[in-house]
Amino acid sequence: MRGLYSLLALFGLVAVGLVSSAGAANALANARAVCPAAVLDTARCHALVVTDEHGNPNATLAPTGYGPAEFHGAYNLGTSAPSGQTIAIVDAFDDPTAKADLDTYNSTYGLPVFPSCSSTITTSCFQKVNQNGAANPLPRRDAGWALEIALDVETAHQICQNCKILLVEAKTNSFANLATAVNTAARMGANAISNSYGGSESSSTNGGAYDHPGIAVTVSSGDNGYGVESPASYNTVVAVGGTTLNLGSGNTYASESVWNGSGSGCSTYFAAQVWQTSVSNWAATACGAKRGVADVAADADPNTGASVYDSTSYQGQAGWFRVGGTSLSAPLIAGVYALAGNASSATYPASIPYSNAASLHDVTSGSNGTCATIMCNGATGYDGPTGAGTPNGTGGF
């Protein structure tokens, strides 16, 4: 059966590669936002699901997107972190099948059995809690956020396969509840906290919930192209942009370009940290003293997106979906920070890639909108859509 999955996945990947080589990899016509638009004081998840010719989510019987072999090969990553690493996933509402879907994902890709945490198993295991850290009561189910959760959990786990995965489910997608969940994740010992959501930039810092020194708080930069969202705009987080990732033979790294949905720009409210203003081409950002988004990046284009298994029915579909958006890049980068095991070495782990840019892939082509600066264009060195670069091993993290 694994051979069948691999063969079908290969056909999916070949199709993706043909789309990319035809110059259409940045088109969003074949993908749709998983979550509805955010309203005041709420966040929208940043997952984009590939659709069929009728615009419906395209669920299949086997994977058609990138999986562990592709991401580990392209980004030159191992599979195991130093002992004791925990990746927290913060999302809204409940995914009732998160653990069962992770089991199916692992079985399909031949990954080791991954147990639930218990009184006797506390590491290399899966745990789900509500925003206050309790096993019950859990929030109500939401099909869109459930697909987002499946993406986040499966991506973080396949990147760091011996990390504990802590899923913290906020009661709703209000920024207040999500902030409570982030604080809970930090309190429960997370080394990296992935946040795949955002909304209009705000001067509010949500009570400092995203300010946890020594913890890599990764936040997706948004899927609407050039423009800034919160919480990615906070200068205490790792803002993660998106790319189109093209593979060479044997799942090697071929190239990356800016994905045109990747959020980027200069914050209206928050100051840039010194590690940003110290980059050699900072003047070309025209951000002045303001925070630049993003810090780093990874694959986010739905056309080169990840295979995600979700048995919670979404728009009447269940099974294998191909999903992208910066909802993919945020947990991927959280996993890389965990593999490196180095977040506690810096007050703000966002600074680490800037000090180790030579160990990153520098993305120098592509655009996510129209501007007169490097904040919407790929460039040598720092640029807005991809920050300091994308993973090439763990040396940059």
C-alpha positions in Angstrom: 0.0 0.0 0.0 2.8 2.4 0.8 4.1 1.8 -2.7 0.8 2.8 -4.2 0.7 5.9 -2.0 4.2 6.8 -3.2 3.3 6.3 -6.8 0.2 8.4 -6.6 2.1 11.1 -4.6 4.8 11.1 -7.3 2.2 11.8 -10.0 0.8 14.6 -7.9 4.3 16.1 -7.5 5.1 15.8 -11.2 1.9 17.7 -11.9 2.9 20.4 -9.4 6.3 20.7 -11.0 4.7 21.1 -14.5 2.5 23.9 -13.2 5.5 25.6 -11.6 7.7 25.3 -14.7 4.8 26.8 -16.8 5.1 29.9 -14.7 1.7 29.5 -13.0 2.9 28.3 -9.6 2.0 31.7 -8.0 -1.5 31.7 -9.3 -4.3 31.2 -6.7 -7.1 30.4 -9.1 -6.9 26.7 -8.1 -7.0 27.3 -4.3 -9.3 28.8 -1.8 -9.1 30.2 1.7 -10.0 27.5 4.3 -11.3 30.0 6.9 -13.8 32.9 6.4 -12.6 36.5 6.4 -11.8 37.8 9.9 -14.0 40.4 11.5 -13.0 43.0 14.1 -10.8 41.5 16.9 -10.7 38.1 15.3 -8.1 36.2 13.3 -8.4 34.2 10.0 -6.4 31.0 9.6 -4.0 31.2 6.7 -4.5 27.8 5.1 -5.3 27.6 1.3 -6.7 24.4 0.0 -6.3 23.2 -3.6 -9.6 22.9 -5.4 -11.1 21.1 -8.4 -12.3 22.6 -11.6 -15.6 23.6 -9.9 -13.8 25.4 -7.0 -14.5 22.7 -4.5 -11.8 21.3 -2.1 -10.0 18.5 -3.9 -9.9 15.6 -1.5 -8.2 12.5 -2.8 -7.5 8.9 -1.7 -3.8 9.4 -1.5 -1.3 12.2 -1.1 -0.7 14.6 -4.0 1.5 17.2 -2.4 4.9 17.4 -0.7 5.5 15.1 2.3 8.4 14.3 4.7 10.8 13.2 2.0 10.3 16.3 -0.1 10.6 18.9 2.8 13.6 17.1 4.4 15.4 16.7 1.1 14.9 20.2 -0.1 15.7 21.9 3.2 18.5 19.5 4.1 17.0 18.6 7.4 17.3 15.7 9.8 14.3 14.2 11.6 15.2 14.3 15.3 15.8 17.2 17.7 17.8 17.2 20.9 15.7 15.6 23.7 13.0 17.5 25.3 11.8 19.7 22.5 8.1 20.7 22.4 6.3 22.3 19.5 3.0 23.9 20.5 0.4 24.5 17.8 -2.0 27.3 18.7 -5.3 27.4 16.7 -9.0 28.1 17.3 -11.8 25.7 17.9 -11.5 21.9 18.0 -10.3 19.3 15.6 -11.8 16.1 17.0 -9.8 13.9 14.6 -6.4 15.5 15.0 -4.7 12.5 16.6 -6.4 9.9 14.4 -5.5 11.9 11.3 -1.9 12.2 12.5 -1.8 8.4 12.9 -3.0 8.0 9.3 -0.4 10.5 8.1 2.4 8.5 9.9 1.2 5.2 8.6 1.0 6.4 5.1 4.4 7.9 5.1 6.0 5.1 7.1 6.8 7.3 10.1 7.1 5.6 13.6 3.9 5.3 15.7 3.5 8.4 17.7 1.7 7.9 21.0 -0.6 10.2 23.0 0.9 11.7 26.1 0.1 10.1 29.4 1.3 9.9 33.0 4.0 7.5 31.7 4.7 9.1 28.3 5.6 12.7 28.5 8.0 13.2 25.5 7.8 12.4 21.8 4.0 12.3 22.1 0.8 14.2 21.2 -1.2 16.2 23.7 -4.3 18.3 23.1 -5.6 20.9 25.6 -8.0 23.8 25.7 -6.7 27.4 25.9 -6.3 27.1 29.7 -4.3 23.9 29.5 -7.0 21.5 30.5 -8.0 18.3 28.6 -11.7 19.3 28.9 -13.9 21.0 28.0 -12.6 21.5 24.4 -14.0 24.1 22.1 -16.7 23.4 19.6 -15.7 21.8 16.3 -15.1 24.0 13.3 -14.4 22.3 9.9 -12.2 25.0 8.5 -10.0 25.3 11.5 -9.9 21.5 11.8 -8.2 21.4 8.4 -5.9 24.2 9.5 -5.1 22.1 12.7 -4.4 19.0 10.6 -2.0 21.0 8.5 -0.2 22.4 11.5 0.1 19.2 13.5 1.2 17.0 10.6 3.7 19.6 9.3 5.3 20.2 12.7 5.5 16.5 13.4 6.9 15.4 10.1 9.6 18.0 10.3 10.6 17.1 13.9 9.6 13.5 14.4 10.7 13.1 18.0 9.3 16.4 19.3 6.4 16.5 21.6 3.4 18.1 19.8 1.2 20.2 22.1 -2.0 21.3 20.4 -3.6 24.2 22.3 -7.1 25.0 21.1 -8.5 28.5 21.7 -12.2 28.7 22.5 -12.8 31.0 19.5 -10.7 32.8 16.9 -10.8 36.0 18.9 -7.4 37.5 19.5 -8.1 37.5 23.2 -8.7 33.7 23.3 -5.8 33.0 20.9 -3.5 35.1 23.1 -4.6 33.1 26.2 -3.7 29.9 24.3 -0.2 31.3 23.4 0.5 32.1 27.0 -0.7 28.6 28.0 1.6 27.0 25.4 4.6 28.9 26.9 3.6 28.0 30.4 3.4 24.3 29.5 7.0 24.3 28.3 6.9 24.8 24.6 10.3 25.6 22.9 8.5 26.7 19.7 4.9 28.0 19.3 3.4 28.0 15.8 0.6 30.5 15.0 -0.9 30.2 11.5 -3.4 33.0 11.6 -3.7 36.8 11.5 -5.8 39.9 11.0 -5.5 43.5 10.2 -2.4 45.1 11.8 -3.2 46.5 15.2 -1.3 48.5 17.8 -2.5 46.1 20.4 0.1 43.5 21.5 -2.6 41.4 23.2 -1.2 41.8 26.6 2.3 40.6 25.6 1.1 37.1 24.8 3.5 36.9 21.9 6.5 38.1 23.9 8.2 35.0 25.4 12.0 35.3 25.5 13.8 32.1 24.6 10.8 30.6 22.8 10.5 30.7 19.0 7.0 32.1 18.5 6.5 31.7 14.7 3.6 33.5 13.0 2.5 33.3 9.4 2.8 36.6 7.6 -0.5 36.3 5.7 -1.8 35.2 2.3 -2.9 38.4 0.7 0.4 39.5 -0.8 2.1 42.8 0.0 0.7 44.2 3.3 1.2 43.7 7.0 -0.9 41.7 9.5 -0.8 41.1 13.2 0.5 39.2 15.1 3.3 38.8 12.5 4.0 42.5 12.8 5.0 42.2 16.5 8.7 42.7 16.9 8.9 39.8 19.4 7.9 37.0 17.0 9.4 35.2 14.1 7.3 36.4 11.1 7.3 33.7 8.5 6.7 34.5 4.8 6.1 32.1 1.9 7.9 30.8 -1.2 7.3 28.5 -4.1 9.6 25.5 -3.6 10.8 23.6 -6.6 12.5 20.3 -6.3 15.4 18.7 -8.2 16.0 15.0 -8.7 15.9 12.9 -5.5 13.9 15.6 -3.7 16.9 17.9 -3.7 16.6 21.7 -3.6 16.2 23.2 -7.1 15.0 26.7 -6.5 12.7 29.0 -4.6 11.0 32.2 -5.5 8.7 34.6 -3.6 5.1 33.2 -3.5 2.9 36.1 -4.5 0.5 35.5 -1.6 3.3 36.0 1.0 2.5 38.9 3.4 5.2 41.5 3.8 5.9 45.2 4.5 6.7 47.7 7.1 4.8 47.9 10.3 2.8 51.0 11.0 3.1 50.6 14.8 6.2 48.6 15.9 9.9 49.4 15.9 12.4 47.2 14.1 14.8 45.3 16.3 18.5 45.9 16.0 19.1 42.6 14.2 16.9 43.9 11.3 18.3 47.4 11.1 21.8 46.0 11.0 21.4 44.1 7.7 23.5 45.6 5.0 20.6 46.5 2.7 18.2 47.8 5.3 18.0 51.2 3.7 16.5 49.6 0.6 13.5 48.5 2.7 12.4 52.1 3.3 11.0 50.9 6.6 13.3 53.3 8.5 12.9 52.5 12.2 9.8 50.4 11.7 9.6 46.6 12.0 9.9 44.7 8.7 7.8 41.6 7.9 9.0 38.8 7.3 12.0 37.4 9.2 12.4 34.0 7.4 10.3 32.0 5.0 9.5 28.5 3.7 7.2 26.8 1.2 3.7 28.2 1.1 2.5 28.1 -2.5 -0.6 25.8 -2.7 0.8 24.5 -6.0 3.8 23.2 -4.2 1.9 22.6 -1.0 1.8 19.9 1.6 -0.2 16.7 1.7 -2.6 16.9 4.6 -4.9 14.1 5.9 -8.2 15.3 7.5 -11.1 13.1 8.2 -13.2 15.8 9.7 -15.5 16.7 6.8 -14.7 20.0 5.2 -17.2 21.3 2.6 -18.4 17.7 2.3 -15.0 16.3 1.6 -12.5 14.2 3.7 -9.3 12.5 3.0 -6.0 13.9 1.5 -5.9 17.6 0.7 -3.1 19.6 -0.8 -2.7 22.7 1.3 -0.5 25.8 1.3 -0.5 29.4 2.5 1.7 30.8 5.2 -0.1 28.4 7.5 2.3 25.8 6.0 5.4 27.9 6.4 4.8 28.8 10.1 4.7 25.3 11.6 7.5 24.2 9.2 9.8 26.9 10.6 8.7 26.1 14.1 9.8 22.5 13.4 13.2 23.7 12.2 13.7 25.8 15.3 12.9 22.6 17.4 15.3 20.5 15.3 18.1 23.1 16.0 17.2 23.1 19.7 18.7 26.5 20.0 15.8 28.9 20.7 16.7 29.4 24.3 20.1 30.8 23.3 18.6 34.1 22.3 16.2 36.5 24.0 14.3 36.6 20.8 14.9 33.7 18.5 14.0 35.8 15.5 17.5 37.2 15.7 19.2 33.9 15.1 18.7 33.7 11.3 20.0 37.2 10.8 23.2 36.2 12.5 23.5 33.1 10.4 22.2 34.2 7.0 25.0 32.4 5.2 23.4 29.1 6.4 20.1 29.9 4.7 18.9 29.7 1.1 18.7 33.3 -0.2 15.6 33.8 -2.2 16.3 36.5 -4.8 13.4 36.3 -7.3 9.7 36.8 -7.4 7.3 39.4 -6.1 4.1 39.6 -4.0 2.8 43.0 -5.2 3.8 46.4 -6.3 6.2 48.7 -4.4 9.4 50.6 -5.0 11.4 48.7 -2.5 12.7 45.2 -1.5 9.7 44.8 0.8 7.6 43.2 -2.0 10.4 41.8 -4.2 13.0 39.0 -3.8 16.5 40.4 -3.4 20.0 39.4 -2.5 20.2 39.4 1.3 17.2 40.6 3.2 13.9 41.2 1.6 10.3 41.6 2.9 8.6 38.5 1.5 11.2 36.0 2.5 13.2 37.8 5.2 16.7 36.5 5.7 16.0 33.3 3.7 14.7 29.8 4.0 16.2 26.7 5.7 19.3 25.0 4.5 19.9 22.6 7.3 19.5 23.9 10.9 22.6 26.1 10.9 20.5 29.2 10.4 18.3 28.5 13.4 
